Amino acid sequence: TRAKNATQHPGYILTGGEGHTKRRTKAQKAADDQRVEEEKRASEMAVHEGHNRIAVFQKKMETDQAAARVDAPKPTRPRPHP
């Protein structure tokens, strides 16, 4: 073997050095974790708001349907024609 091969990395040519990931500091990781937590909390709040909106629509529909039942005319019994 040649002397220069002792320090070479064979996969480096294929990846172009992109395979190496940079490490994050504790502060960077904490900031990333906090951002992810805030996004998760915002998503949960959006889902909760959607559920509340649907509940309001359902309550309104129930009251409208109940009012329509009270005001509805009494059905007549069908009678045979003579």
mmCIF file of the N, C-alpha and C atoms, coordinates in Angstrom:
data_MODEL
# 
_entry.id   MODEL 
# 
loop_
_atom_site.group_PDB 
_atom_site.id 
_atom_site.type_symbol 
_atom_site.label_atom_id 
_atom_site.label_alt_id 
_atom_site.label_comp_id 
_atom_site.label_asym_id 
_atom_site.label_entity_id 
_atom_site.label_seq_id 
_atom_site.pdbx_PDB_ins_code 
_atom_site.Cartn_x 
_atom_site.Cartn_y 
_atom_site.Cartn_z 
_atom_site.occupancy 
_atom_site.B_iso_or_equiv 
_atom_site.pdbx_formal_charge 
_atom_site.auth_seq_id 
_atom_site.auth_comp_id 
_atom_site.auth_asym_id 
_atom_site.auth_atom_id 
_atom_site.pdbx_PDB_model_num 
ATOM 1   N N  . THR A 1 1  ? 0.831    -1.195 0.000  1.00 0.00 ? 1  THR A N  1 
ATOM 2   C CA . THR A 1 1  ? 0.000    0.000  0.000  1.00 0.00 ? 1  THR A CA 1 
ATOM 3   C C  . THR A 1 1  ? 0.870    1.252  0.000  1.00 0.00 ? 1  THR A C  1 
ATOM 4   N N  . ARG A 1 2  ? 0.256    2.338  -0.298 1.00 0.00 ? 2  ARG A N  1 
ATOM 5   C CA . ARG A 1 2  ? 0.993    3.591  -0.337 1.00 0.00 ? 2  ARG A CA 1 
ATOM 6   C C  . ARG A 1 2  ? 0.814    4.344  0.979  1.00 0.00 ? 2  ARG A C  1 
ATOM 7   N N  . ALA A 1 3  ? 1.672    5.238  1.257  1.00 0.00 ? 3  ALA A N  1 
ATOM 8   C CA . ALA A 1 3  ? 1.655    5.976  2.517  1.00 0.00 ? 3  ALA A CA 1 
ATOM 9   C C  . ALA A 1 3  ? 0.445    6.897  2.611  1.00 0.00 ? 3  ALA A C  1 
ATOM 10  N N  . LYS A 1 4  ? 0.027    7.443  1.481  1.00 0.00 ? 4  LYS A N  1 
ATOM 11  C CA . LYS A 1 4  ? -1.108   8.371  1.526  1.00 0.00 ? 4  LYS A CA 1 
ATOM 12  C C  . LYS A 1 4  ? -2.420   7.648  1.832  1.00 0.00 ? 4  LYS A C  1 
ATOM 13  N N  . ASN A 1 5  ? -2.495   6.339  1.624  1.00 0.00 ? 5  ASN A N  1 
ATOM 14  C CA . ASN A 1 5  ? -3.722   5.595  1.897  1.00 0.00 ? 5  ASN A CA 1 
ATOM 15  C C  . ASN A 1 5  ? -4.000   5.446  3.397  1.00 0.00 ? 5  ASN A C  1 
ATOM 16  N N  . ALA A 1 6  ? -3.027   5.684  4.228  1.00 0.00 ? 6  ALA A N  1 
ATOM 17  C CA . ALA A 1 6  ? -3.211   5.533  5.664  1.00 0.00 ? 6  ALA A CA 1 
ATOM 18  C C  . ALA A 1 6  ? -4.190   6.559  6.221  1.00 0.00 ? 6  ALA A C  1 
ATOM 19  N N  . THR A 1 7  ? -4.291   7.715  5.603  1.00 0.00 ? 7  THR A N  1 
ATOM 20  C CA . THR A 1 7  ? -5.166   8.776  6.100  1.00 0.00 ? 7  THR A CA 1 
ATOM 21  C C  . THR A 1 7  ? -6.386   8.988  5.218  1.00 0.00 ? 7  THR A C  1 
ATOM 22  N N  . GLN A 1 8  ? -6.546   8.224  4.167  1.00 0.00 ? 8  GLN A N  1 
ATOM 23  C CA . GLN A 1 8  ? -7.685   8.398  3.274  1.00 0.00 ? 8  GLN A CA 1 
ATOM 24  C C  . GLN A 1 8  ? -8.898   7.631  3.784  1.00 0.00 ? 8  GLN A C  1 
ATOM 25  N N  . HIS A 1 9  ? -10.063  8.109  3.424  1.00 0.00 ? 9  HIS A N  1 
ATOM 26  C CA . HIS A 1 9  ? -11.315  7.432  3.742  1.00 0.00 ? 9  HIS A CA 1 
ATOM 27  C C  . HIS A 1 9  ? -11.969  7.051  2.421  1.00 0.00 ? 9  HIS A C  1 
ATOM 28  N N  . PRO A 1 10 ? -12.127  5.764  2.115  1.00 0.00 ? 10 PRO A N  1 
ATOM 29  C CA . PRO A 1 10 ? -12.621  5.347  0.805  1.00 0.00 ? 10 PRO A CA 1 
ATOM 30  C C  . PRO A 1 10 ? -14.028  5.849  0.478  1.00 0.00 ? 10 PRO A C  1 
ATOM 31  N N  . GLY A 1 11 ? -14.900  5.929  1.455  1.00 0.00 ? 11 GLY A N  1 
ATOM 32  C CA . GLY A 1 11 ? -16.264  6.375  1.190  1.00 0.00 ? 11 GLY A CA 1 
ATOM 33  C C  . GLY A 1 11 ? -16.380  7.866  1.001  1.00 0.00 ? 11 GLY A C  1 
ATOM 34  N N  . TYR A 1 12 ? -15.360  8.607  1.349  1.00 0.00 ? 12 TYR A N  1 
ATOM 35  C CA . TYR A 1 12 ? -15.400  10.057 1.250  1.00 0.00 ? 12 TYR A CA 1 
ATOM 36  C C  . TYR A 1 12 ? -15.576  10.511 -0.192 1.00 0.00 ? 12 TYR A C  1 
ATOM 37  N N  . ILE A 1 13 ? -15.013  9.749  -1.134 1.00 0.00 ? 13 ILE A N  1 
ATOM 38  C CA . ILE A 1 13 ? -15.122  10.102 -2.549 1.00 0.00 ? 13 ILE A CA 1 
ATOM 39  C C  . ILE A 1 13 ? -16.578  9.969  -3.008 1.00 0.00 ? 13 ILE A C  1 
ATOM 40  N N  . LEU A 1 14 ? -17.255  8.924  -2.554 1.00 0.00 ? 14 LEU A N  1 
ATOM 41  C CA . LEU A 1 14 ? -18.629  8.691  -2.978 1.00 0.00 ? 14 LEU A CA 1 
ATOM 42  C C  . LEU A 1 14 ? -19.595  9.700  -2.381 1.00 0.00 ? 14 LEU A C  1 
ATOM 43  N N  . THR A 1 15 ? -19.428  10.028 -1.120 1.00 0.00 ? 15 THR A N  1 
ATOM 44  C CA . THR A 1 15 ? -20.370  10.939 -0.463 1.00 0.00 ? 15 THR A CA 1 
ATOM 45  C C  . THR A 1 15 ? -19.976  12.395 -0.624 1.00 0.00 ? 15 THR A C  1 
ATOM 46  N N  . GLY A 1 16 ? -18.764  12.661 -0.942 1.00 0.00 ? 16 GLY A N  1 
ATOM 47  C CA . GLY A 1 16 ? -18.308  14.041 -1.081 1.00 0.00 ? 16 GLY A CA 1 
ATOM 48  C C  . GLY A 1 16 ? -18.253  14.760 0.245  1.00 0.00 ? 16 GLY A C  1 
ATOM 49  N N  . GLY A 1 17 ? -18.148  14.021 1.316  1.00 0.00 ? 17 GLY A N  1 
ATOM 50  C CA . GLY A 1 17 ? -18.072  14.634 2.636  1.00 0.00 ? 17 GLY A CA 1 
ATOM 51  C C  . GLY A 1 17 ? -19.430  14.961 3.219  1.00 0.00 ? 17 GLY A C  1 
ATOM 52  N N  . GLU A 1 18 ? -20.515  14.633 2.515  1.00 0.00 ? 18 GLU A N  1 
ATOM 53  C CA . GLU A 1 18 ? -21.845  14.957 2.999  1.00 0.00 ? 18 GLU A CA 1 
ATOM 54  C C  . GLU A 1 18 ? -22.339  13.975 4.058  1.00 0.00 ? 18 GLU A C  1 
ATOM 55  N N  . GLY A 1 19 ? -21.691  12.856 4.189  1.00 0.00 ? 19 GLY A N  1 
ATOM 56  C CA . GLY A 1 19 ? -22.111  11.863 5.153  1.00 0.00 ? 19 GLY A CA 1 
ATOM 57  C C  . GLY A 1 19 ? -21.797  12.238 6.585  1.00 0.00 ? 19 GLY A C  1 
ATOM 58  N N  . HIS A 1 20 ? -20.956  13.199 6.781  1.00 0.00 ? 20 HIS A N  1 
ATOM 59  C CA . HIS A 1 20 ? -20.557  13.602 8.118  1.00 0.00 ? 20 HIS A CA 1 
ATOM 60  C C  . HIS A 1 20 ? -21.569  14.613 8.656  1.00 0.00 ? 20 HIS A C  1 
ATOM 61  N N  . THR A 1 21 ? -22.178  14.287 9.792  1.00 0.00 ? 21 THR A N  1 
ATOM 62  C CA . THR A 1 21 ? -23.140  15.210 10.385 1.00 0.00 ? 21 THR A CA 1 
ATOM 63  C C  . THR A 1 21 ? -22.458  16.029 11.462 1.00 0.00 ? 21 THR A C  1 
ATOM 64  N N  . LYS A 1 22 ? -22.795  17.313 11.485 1.00 0.00 ? 22 LYS A N  1 
ATOM 65  C CA . LYS A 1 22 ? -22.221  18.176 12.509 1.00 0.00 ? 22 LYS A CA 1 
ATOM 66  C C  . LYS A 1 22 ? -22.974  17.958 13.804 1.00 0.00 ? 22 LYS A C  1 
ATOM 67  N N  . ARG A 1 23 ? -22.279  18.006 14.896 1.00 0.00 ? 23 ARG A N  1 
ATOM 68  C CA . ARG A 1 23 ? -22.881  17.842 16.215 1.00 0.00 ? 23 ARG A CA 1 
ATOM 69  C C  . ARG A 1 23 ? -23.487  19.167 16.662 1.00 0.00 ? 23 ARG A C  1 
ATOM 70  N N  . ARG A 1 24 ? -24.555  19.071 17.471 1.00 0.00 ? 24 ARG A N  1 
ATOM 71  C CA . ARG A 1 24 ? -25.185  20.268 18.005 1.00 0.00 ? 24 ARG A CA 1 
ATOM 72  C C  . ARG A 1 24 ? -24.738  20.472 19.450 1.00 0.00 ? 24 ARG A C  1 
ATOM 73  N N  . THR A 1 25 ? -24.687  21.720 19.845 1.00 0.00 ? 25 THR A N  1 
ATOM 74  C CA . THR A 1 25 ? -24.356  22.014 21.233 1.00 0.00 ? 25 THR A CA 1 
ATOM 75  C C  . THR A 1 25 ? -25.596  21.802 22.090 1.00 0.00 ? 25 THR A C  1 
ATOM 76  N N  . LYS A 1 26 ? -25.423  21.819 23.408 1.00 0.00 ? 26 LYS A N  1 
ATOM 77  C CA . LYS A 1 26 ? -26.564  21.644 24.306 1.00 0.00 ? 26 LYS A CA 1 
ATOM 78  C C  . LYS A 1 26 ? -27.572  22.775 24.120 1.00 0.00 ? 26 LYS A C  1 
ATOM 79  N N  . ALA A 1 27 ? -27.070  23.971 23.908 1.00 0.00 ? 27 ALA A N  1 
ATOM 80  C CA . ALA A 1 27 ? -27.962  25.116 23.719 1.00 0.00 ? 27 ALA A CA 1 
ATOM 81  C C  . ALA A 1 27 ? -28.765  24.971 22.426 1.00 0.00 ? 27 ALA A C  1 
ATOM 82  N N  . GLN A 1 28 ? -28.115  24.512 21.350 1.00 0.00 ? 28 GLN A N  1 
ATOM 83  C CA . GLN A 1 28 ? -28.818  24.317 20.082 1.00 0.00 ? 28 GLN A CA 1 
ATOM 84  C C  . GLN A 1 28 ? -29.885  23.233 20.220 1.00 0.00 ? 28 GLN A C  1 
ATOM 85  N N  . LYS A 1 29 ? -29.535  22.143 20.900 1.00 0.00 ? 29 LYS A N  1 
ATOM 86  C CA . LYS A 1 29 ? -30.496  21.058 21.081 1.00 0.00 ? 29 LYS A CA 1 
ATOM 87  C C  . LYS A 1 29 ? -31.674  21.523 21.926 1.00 0.00 ? 29 LYS A C  1 
ATOM 88  N N  . ALA A 1 30 ? -31.408  22.286 22.983 1.00 0.00 ? 30 ALA A N  1 
ATOM 89  C CA . ALA A 1 30 ? -32.482  22.800 23.826 1.00 0.00 ? 30 ALA A CA 1 
ATOM 90  C C  . ALA A 1 30 ? -33.393  23.733 23.031 1.00 0.00 ? 30 ALA A C  1 
ATOM 91  N N  . ALA A 1 31 ? -32.807  24.586 22.183 1.00 0.00 ? 31 ALA A N  1 
ATOM 92  C CA . ALA A 1 31 ? -33.605  25.490 21.360 1.00 0.00 ? 31 ALA A CA 1 
ATOM 93  C C  . ALA A 1 31 ? -34.457  24.711 20.362 1.00 0.00 ? 31 ALA A C  1 
ATOM 94  N N  . ASP A 1 32 ? -33.872  23.691 19.742 1.00 0.00 ? 32 ASP A N  1 
ATOM 95  C CA . ASP A 1 32 ? -34.621  22.860 18.799 1.00 0.00 ? 32 ASP A CA 1 
ATOM 96  C C  . ASP A 1 32 ? -35.752  22.115 19.500 1.00 0.00 ? 32 ASP A C  1 
ATOM 97  N N  . ASP A 1 33 ? -35.479  21.561 20.672 1.00 0.00 ? 33 ASP A N  1 
ATOM 98  C CA . ASP A 1 33 ? -36.504  20.852 21.431 1.00 0.00 ? 33 ASP A CA 1 
ATOM 99  C C  . ASP A 1 33 ? -37.640  21.780 21.830 1.00 0.00 ? 33 ASP A C  1 
ATOM 100 N N  . GLN A 1 34 ? -37.296  23.000 22.227 1.00 0.00 ? 34 GLN A N  1 
ATOM 101 C CA . GLN A 1 34 ? -38.315  23.967 22.623 1.00 0.00 ? 34 GLN A CA 1 
ATOM 102 C C  . GLN A 1 34 ? -39.176  24.352 21.416 1.00 0.00 ? 34 GLN A C  1 
ATOM 103 N N  . ARG A 1 35 ? -38.541  24.543 20.258 1.00 0.00 ? 35 ARG A N  1 
ATOM 104 C CA . ARG A 1 35 ? -39.290  24.892 19.039 1.00 0.00 ? 35 ARG A CA 1 
ATOM 105 C C  . ARG A 1 35 ? -40.241  23.766 18.664 1.00 0.00 ? 35 ARG A C  1 
ATOM 106 N N  . VAL A 1 36 ? -39.765  22.524 18.750 1.00 0.00 ? 36 VAL A N  1 
ATOM 107 C CA . VAL A 1 36 ? -40.611  21.380 18.418 1.00 0.00 ? 36 VAL A CA 1 
ATOM 108 C C  . VAL A 1 36 ? -41.787  21.284 19.385 1.00 0.00 ? 36 VAL A C  1 
ATOM 109 N N  . GLU A 1 37 ? -41.526  21.521 20.659 1.00 0.00 ? 37 GLU A N  1 
ATOM 110 C CA . GLU A 1 37 ? -42.587  21.472 21.674 1.00 0.00 ? 37 GLU A CA 1 
ATOM 111 C C  . GLU A 1 37 ? -43.634  22.552 21.420 1.00 0.00 ? 37 GLU A C  1 
ATOM 112 N N  . GLU A 1 38 ? -43.179  23.756 21.053 1.00 0.00 ? 38 GLU A N  1 
ATOM 113 C CA . GLU A 1 38 ? -44.115  24.843 20.759 1.00 0.00 ? 38 GLU A CA 1 
ATOM 114 C C  . GLU A 1 38 ? -44.962  24.520 19.534 1.00 0.00 ? 38 GLU A C  1 
ATOM 115 N N  . GLU A 1 39 ? -44.352  23.942 18.508 1.00 0.00 ? 39 GLU A N  1 
ATOM 116 C CA . GLU A 1 39 ? -45.108  23.560 17.318 1.00 0.00 ? 39 GLU A CA 1 
ATOM 117 C C  . GLU A 1 39 ? -46.138  22.489 17.653 1.00 0.00 ? 39 GLU A C  1 
ATOM 118 N N  . LYS A 1 40 ? -45.743  21.534 18.488 1.00 0.00 ? 40 LYS A N  1 
ATOM 119 C CA . LYS A 1 40 ? -46.661  20.464 18.888 1.00 0.00 ? 40 LYS A CA 1 
ATOM 120 C C  . LYS A 1 40 ? -47.826  21.044 19.680 1.00 0.00 ? 40 LYS A C  1 
ATOM 121 N N  . ARG A 1 41 ? -47.531  21.949 20.608 1.00 0.00 ? 41 ARG A N  1 
ATOM 122 C CA . ARG A 1 41 ? -48.570  22.583 21.419 1.00 0.00 ? 41 ARG A CA 1 
ATOM 123 C C  . ARG A 1 41 ? -49.516  23.400 20.539 1.00 0.00 ? 41 ARG A C  1 
ATOM 124 N N  . ALA A 1 42 ? -48.967  24.121 19.551 1.00 0.00 ? 42 ALA A N  1 
ATOM 125 C CA . ALA A 1 42 ? -49.801  24.910 18.645 1.00 0.00 ? 42 ALA A CA 1 
ATOM 126 C C  . ALA A 1 42 ? -50.710  24.000 17.819 1.00 0.00 ? 42 ALA A C  1 
ATOM 127 N N  . SER A 1 43 ? -50.181  22.872 17.385 1.00 0.00 ? 43 SER A N  1 
ATOM 128 C CA . SER A 1 43 ? -50.986  21.932 16.621 1.00 0.00 ? 43 SER A CA 1 
ATOM 129 C C  . SER A 1 43 ? -52.119  21.362 17.466 1.00 0.00 ? 43 SER A C  1 
ATOM 130 N N  . GLU A 1 44 ? -51.811  21.014 18.723 1.00 0.00 ? 44 GLU A N  1 
ATOM 131 C CA . GLU A 1 44 ? -52.850  20.499 19.613 1.00 0.00 ? 44 GLU A CA 1 
ATOM 132 C C  . GLU A 1 44 ? -53.920  21.558 19.880 1.00 0.00 ? 44 GLU A C  1 
ATOM 133 N N  . MET A 1 45 ? -53.508  22.804 20.027 1.00 0.00 ? 45 MET A N  1 
ATOM 134 C CA . MET A 1 45 ? -54.478  23.875 20.251 1.00 0.00 ? 45 MET A CA 1 
ATOM 135 C C  . MET A 1 45 ? -55.369  24.068 19.027 1.00 0.00 ? 45 MET A C  1 
ATOM 136 N N  . ALA A 1 46 ? -54.810  23.940 17.830 1.00 0.00 ? 46 ALA A N  1 
ATOM 137 C CA . ALA A 1 46 ? -55.606  24.075 16.614 1.00 0.00 ? 46 ALA A CA 1 
ATOM 138 C C  . ALA A 1 46 ? -56.646  22.962 16.533 1.00 0.00 ? 46 ALA A C  1 
ATOM 139 N N  . VAL A 1 47 ? -56.249  21.756 16.891 1.00 0.00 ? 47 VAL A N  1 
ATOM 140 C CA . VAL A 1 47 ? -57.196  20.633 16.887 1.00 0.00 ? 47 VAL A CA 1 
ATOM 141 C C  . VAL A 1 47 ? -58.287  20.876 17.924 1.00 0.00 ? 47 VAL A C  1 
ATOM 142 N N  . HIS A 1 48 ? -57.887  21.361 19.102 1.00 0.00 ? 48 HIS A N  1 
ATOM 143 C CA . HIS A 1 48 ? -58.851  21.630 20.169 1.00 0.00 ? 48 HIS A CA 1 
ATOM 144 C C  . HIS A 1 48 ? -59.846  22.714 19.742 1.00 0.00 ? 48 HIS A C  1 
ATOM 145 N N  . GLU A 1 49 ? -59.356  23.761 19.093 1.00 0.00 ? 49 GLU A N  1 
ATOM 146 C CA . GLU A 1 49 ? -60.238  24.826 18.597 1.00 0.00 ? 49 GLU A CA 1 
ATOM 147 C C  . GLU A 1 49 ? -61.212  24.290 17.558 1.00 0.00 ? 49 GLU A C  1 
ATOM 148 N N  . GLY A 1 50 ? -60.739  23.403 16.693 1.00 0.00 ? 50 GLY A N  1 
ATOM 149 C CA . GLY A 1 50 ? -61.623  22.783 15.700 1.00 0.00 ? 50 GLY A CA 1 
ATOM 150 C C  . GLY A 1 50 ? -62.714  21.964 16.360 1.00 0.00 ? 50 GLY A C  1 
ATOM 151 N N  . HIS A 1 51 ? -62.358  21.216 17.402 1.00 0.00 ? 51 HIS A N  1 
ATOM 152 C CA . HIS A 1 51 ? -63.360  20.422 18.123 1.00 0.00 ? 51 HIS A CA 1 
ATOM 153 C C  . HIS A 1 51 ? -64.385  21.333 18.797 1.00 0.00 ? 51 HIS A C  1 
ATOM 154 N N  . ASN A 1 52 ? -63.921  22.433 19.375 1.00 0.00 ? 52 ASN A N  1 
ATOM 155 C CA . ASN A 1 52 ? -64.851  23.380 20.007 1.00 0.00 ? 52 ASN A CA 1 
ATOM 156 C C  . ASN A 1 52 ? -65.796  23.983 18.982 1.00 0.00 ? 52 ASN A C  1 
ATOM 157 N N  . ARG A 1 53 ? -65.278  24.329 17.816 1.00 0.00 ? 53 ARG A N  1 
ATOM 158 C CA . ARG A 1 53 ? -66.112  24.912 16.772 1.00 0.00 ? 53 ARG A CA 1 
ATOM 159 C C  . ARG A 1 53 ? -67.182  23.912 16.317 1.00 0.00 ? 53 ARG A C  1 
ATOM 160 N N  . ILE A 1 54 ? -66.800  22.659 16.166 1.00 0.00 ? 54 ILE A N  1 
ATOM 161 C CA . ILE A 1 54 ? -67.759  21.629 15.761 1.00 0.00 ? 54 ILE A CA 1 
ATOM 162 C C  . ILE A 1 54 ? -68.815  21.439 16.845 1.00 0.00 ? 54 ILE A C  1 
ATOM 163 N N  . ALA A 1 55 ? -68.406  21.481 18.123 1.00 0.00 ? 55 ALA A N  1 
ATOM 164 C CA . ALA A 1 55 ? -69.356  21.331 19.223 1.00 0.00 ? 55 ALA A CA 1 
ATOM 165 C C  . ALA A 1 55 ? -70.383  22.462 19.216 1.00 0.00 ? 55 ALA A C  1 
ATOM 166 N N  . VAL A 1 56 ? -69.937  23.680 18.923 1.00 0.00 ? 56 VAL A N  1 
ATOM 167 C CA . VAL A 1 56 ? -70.858  24.822 18.850 1.00 0.00 ? 56 VAL A CA 1 
ATOM 168 C C  . VAL A 1 56 ? -71.849  24.613 17.712 1.00 0.00 ? 56 VAL A C  1 
ATOM 169 N N  . PHE A 1 57 ? -71.380  24.159 16.553 1.00 0.00 ? 57 PHE A N  1 
ATOM 170 C CA . PHE A 1 57 ? -72.275  23.906 15.429 1.00 0.00 ? 57 PHE A CA 1 
ATOM 171 C C  . PHE A 1 57 ? -73.296  22.824 15.783 1.00 0.00 ? 57 PHE A C  1 
ATOM 172 N N  . GLN A 1 58 ? -72.857  21.773 16.476 1.00 0.00 ? 58 GLN A N  1 
ATOM 173 C CA . GLN A 1 58 ? -73.765  20.696 16.835 1.00 0.00 ? 58 GLN A CA 1 
ATOM 174 C C  . GLN A 1 58 ? -74.830  21.186 17.814 1.00 0.00 ? 58 GLN A C  1 
ATOM 175 N N  . LYS A 1 59 ? -74.448  21.993 18.792 1.00 0.00 ? 59 LYS A N  1 
ATOM 176 C CA . LYS A 1 59 ? -75.422  22.543 19.741 1.00 0.00 ? 59 LYS A CA 1 
ATOM 177 C C  . LYS A 1 59 ? -76.450  23.408 19.013 1.00 0.00 ? 59 LYS A C  1 
ATOM 178 N N  . LYS A 1 60 ? -75.976  24.230 18.084 1.00 0.00 ? 60 LYS A N  1 
ATOM 179 C CA . LYS A 1 60 ? -76.881  25.100 17.332 1.00 0.00 ? 60 LYS A CA 1 
ATOM 180 C C  . LYS A 1 60 ? -77.832  24.264 16.491 1.00 0.00 ? 60 LYS A C  1 
ATOM 181 N N  . MET A 1 61 ? -77.328  23.212 15.863 1.00 0.00 ? 61 MET A N  1 
ATOM 182 C CA . MET A 1 61 ? -78.191  22.338 15.065 1.00 0.00 ? 61 MET A CA 1 
ATOM 183 C C  . MET A 1 61 ? -79.235  21.664 15.941 1.00 0.00 ? 61 MET A C  1 
ATOM 184 N N  . GLU A 1 62 ? -78.840  21.211 17.142 1.00 0.00 ? 62 GLU A N  1 
ATOM 185 C CA . GLU A 1 62 ? -79.790  20.564 18.041 1.00 0.00 ? 62 GLU A CA 1 
ATOM 186 C C  . GLU A 1 62 ? -80.916  21.514 18.431 1.00 0.00 ? 62 GLU A C  1 
ATOM 187 N N  . THR A 1 63 ? -80.559  22.757 18.759 1.00 0.00 ? 63 THR A N  1 
ATOM 188 C CA . THR A 1 63 ? -81.593  23.719 19.144 1.00 0.00 ? 63 THR A CA 1 
ATOM 189 C C  . THR A 1 63 ? -82.484  24.054 17.956 1.00 0.00 ? 63 THR A C  1 
ATOM 190 N N  . ASP A 1 64 ? -81.911  24.201 16.763 1.00 0.00 ? 64 ASP A N  1 
ATOM 191 C CA . ASP A 1 64 ? -82.706  24.482 15.574 1.00 0.00 ? 64 ASP A CA 1 
ATOM 192 C C  . ASP A 1 64 ? -83.658  23.332 15.262 1.00 0.00 ? 64 ASP A C  1 
ATOM 193 N N  . GLN A 1 65 ? -83.174  22.104 15.386 1.00 0.00 ? 65 GLN A N  1 
ATOM 194 C CA . GLN A 1 65 ? -84.015  20.943 15.112 1.00 0.00 ? 65 GLN A CA 1 
ATOM 195 C C  . GLN A 1 65 ? -85.112  20.807 16.169 1.00 0.00 ? 65 GLN A C  1 
ATOM 196 N N  . ALA A 1 66 ? -84.784  21.082 17.414 1.00 0.00 ? 66 ALA A N  1 
ATOM 197 C CA . ALA A 1 66 ? -85.799  21.017 18.466 1.00 0.00 ? 66 ALA A CA 1 
ATOM 198 C C  . ALA A 1 66 ? -86.869  22.076 18.234 1.00 0.00 ? 66 ALA A C  1 
ATOM 199 N N  . ALA A 1 67 ? -86.472  23.266 17.835 1.00 0.00 ? 67 ALA A N  1 
ATOM 200 C CA . ALA A 1 67 ? -87.433  24.327 17.552 1.00 0.00 ? 67 ALA A CA 1 
ATOM 201 C C  . ALA A 1 67 ? -88.292  23.956 16.346 1.00 0.00 ? 67 ALA A C  1 
ATOM 202 N N  . ALA A 1 68 ? -87.706  23.324 15.357 1.00 0.00 ? 68 ALA A N  1 
ATOM 203 C CA . ALA A 1 68 ? -88.469  22.926 14.167 1.00 0.00 ? 68 ALA A CA 1 
ATOM 204 C C  . ALA A 1 68 ? -89.468  21.832 14.531 1.00 0.00 ? 68 ALA A C  1 
ATOM 205 N N  . ARG A 1 69 ? -89.122  20.942 15.468 1.00 0.00 ? 69 ARG A N  1 
ATOM 206 C CA . ARG A 1 69 ? -90.051  19.887 15.881 1.00 0.00 ? 69 ARG A CA 1 
ATOM 207 C C  . ARG A 1 69 ? -91.240  20.471 16.640 1.00 0.00 ? 69 ARG A C  1 
ATOM 208 N N  . VAL A 1 70 ? -91.001  21.505 17.441 1.00 0.00 ? 70 VAL A N  1 
ATOM 209 C CA . VAL A 1 70 ? -92.087  22.118 18.207 1.00 0.00 ? 70 VAL A CA 1 
ATOM 210 C C  . VAL A 1 70 ? -93.050  22.829 17.274 1.00 0.00 ? 70 VAL A C  1 
ATOM 211 N N  . ASP A 1 71 ? -92.535  23.520 16.266 1.00 0.00 ? 71 ASP A N  1 
ATOM 212 C CA . ASP A 1 71 ? -93.366  24.294 15.348 1.00 0.00 ? 71 ASP A CA 1 
ATOM 213 C C  . ASP A 1 71 ? -93.963  23.452 14.223 1.00 0.00 ? 71 ASP A C  1 
ATOM 214 N N  . ALA A 1 72 ? -93.581  22.204 14.115 1.00 0.00 ? 72 ALA A N  1 
ATOM 215 C CA . ALA A 1 72 ? -94.037  21.381 13.002 1.00 0.00 ? 72 ALA A CA 1 
ATOM 216 C C  . ALA A 1 72 ? -95.519  21.053 13.165 1.00 0.00 ? 72 ALA A C  1 
ATOM 217 N N  . PRO A 1 73 ? -96.251  21.025 12.052 1.00 0.00 ? 73 PRO A N  1 
ATOM 218 C CA . PRO A 1 73 ? -97.673  20.672 12.160 1.00 0.00 ? 73 PRO A CA 1 
ATOM 219 C C  . PRO A 1 73 ? -97.824  19.194 12.498 1.00 0.00 ? 73 PRO A C  1 
ATOM 220 N N  . LYS A 1 74 ? -98.910  18.890 13.171 1.00 0.00 ? 74 LYS A N  1 
ATOM 221 C CA . LYS A 1 74 ? -99.167  17.519 13.565 1.00 0.00 ? 74 LYS A CA 1 
ATOM 222 C C  . LYS A 1 74 ? -99.515  16.711 12.320 1.00 0.00 ? 74 LYS A C  1 
ATOM 223 N N  . PRO A 1 75 ? -98.898  15.559 12.150 1.00 0.00 ? 75 PRO A N  1 
ATOM 224 C CA . PRO A 1 75 ? -99.193  14.780 10.934 1.00 0.00 ? 75 PRO A CA 1 
ATOM 225 C C  . PRO A 1 75 ? -100.619 14.216 10.998 1.00 0.00 ? 75 PRO A C  1 
ATOM 226 N N  . THR A 1 76 ? -101.244 14.152 9.828  1.00 0.00 ? 76 THR A N  1 
ATOM 227 C CA . THR A 1 76 ? -102.609 13.610 9.759  1.00 0.00 ? 76 THR A CA 1 
ATOM 228 C C  . THR A 1 76 ? -102.537 12.148 9.409  1.00 0.00 ? 76 THR A C  1 
ATOM 229 N N  . ARG A 1 77 ? -103.518 11.413 9.876  1.00 0.00 ? 77 ARG A N  1 
ATOM 230 C CA . ARG A 1 77 ? -103.549 9.992  9.553  1.00 0.00 ? 77 ARG A CA 1 
ATOM 231 C C  . ARG A 1 77 ? -104.079 9.805  8.150  1.00 0.00 ? 77 ARG A C  1 
ATOM 232 N N  . PRO A 1 78 ? -103.490 8.938  7.393  1.00 0.00 ? 78 PRO A N  1 
ATOM 233 C CA . PRO A 1 78 ? -104.014 8.687  6.054  1.00 0.00 ? 78 PRO A CA 1 
ATOM 234 C C  . PRO A 1 78 ? -105.320 7.919  6.142  1.00 0.00 ? 78 PRO A C  1 
ATOM 235 N N  . ARG A 1 79 ? -106.292 8.332  5.350  1.00 0.00 ? 79 ARG A N  1 
ATOM 236 C CA . ARG A 1 79 ? -107.608 7.685  5.345  1.00 0.00 ? 79 ARG A CA 1 
ATOM 237 C C  . ARG A 1 79 ? -107.882 7.180  3.932  1.00 0.00 ? 79 ARG A C  1 
ATOM 238 N N  . PRO A 1 80 ? -108.502 6.057  3.871  1.00 0.00 ? 80 PRO A N  1 
ATOM 239 C CA . PRO A 1 80 ? -108.823 5.535  2.522  1.00 0.00 ? 80 PRO A CA 1 
ATOM 240 C C  . PRO A 1 80 ? -109.893 6.358  1.840  1.00 0.00 ? 80 PRO A C  1 
ATOM 241 N N  . HIS A 1 81 ? -109.806 6.463  0.544  1.00 0.00 ? 81 HIS A N  1 
ATOM 242 C CA . HIS A 1 81 ? -110.818 7.202  -0.235 1.00 0.00 ? 81 HIS A CA 1 
ATOM 243 C C  . HIS A 1 81 ? -112.027 6.295  -0.415 1.00 0.00 ? 81 HIS A C  1 
ATOM 244 N N  . PRO A 1 82 ? -113.229 6.878  -0.317 1.00 0.00 ? 82 PRO A N  1 
ATOM 245 C CA . PRO A 1 82 ? -114.427 6.027  -0.494 1.00 0.00 ? 82 PRO A CA 1 
ATOM 246 C C  . PRO A 1 82 ? -114.631 5.579  -1.918 1.00 0.00 ? 82 PRO A C  1 
# 
